[in-house]
Amino acid sequence: MVLLESDAFLSELTRLFQKQKNLPAGCGSISMTMKRYDGRTKPKPRASKSQHHHEPVEYKCLIRASLGNKKLSTVVGQKDVNKFQMAYANLLKGNIDGLKKKEKKSAKGKVKTAKAT
């Protein structure tokens, strides 16, 4: 797994979306995960009952993306979450275009229309 800066992650994610569009239908999908991350790479040992002390921890957001065997990840700090979220939302709006719209039908088979009141 490749750990990238947030800007490099977004550009690589754009490349993944383009690569996925070139694949035959149904052959690949991009998997995204987001989770809270405290910066540790090793598990914290259990503390005894008398050693319960809480350290103030600045949590971060770990974001992962994968397509096939290509895996990307980035860590976003609390200060940069809003900036990253806006850039990520714009990227998704531009690249999610293969979704099918559902048709709303009533029990009689006709399309429902809203009545103005």
CORBELZI-V285813 format. One record per run of one state. SS is the DSSP state (~ for helix, > for strand, _ for the rest). FROM is the first residue (numbers start at 1). TO is the last residue. If there is no record, write none. Layout:
ss:SS from:FROM to:TO
ss:SS from:FROM to:TO
This chain:
ss:_ from:1 to:1
ss:> from:2 to:4
ss:_ from:5 to:5
ss:~ from:6 to:22
ss:_ from:23 to:30
ss:> from:31 to:37
ss:_ from:38 to:48
ss:~ from:49 to:51
ss:_ from:52 to:59
ss:> from:60 to:67
ss:_ from:68 to:69
ss:> from:70 to:76
ss:_ from:77 to:77
ss:~ from:78 to:95
ss:_ from:96 to:117
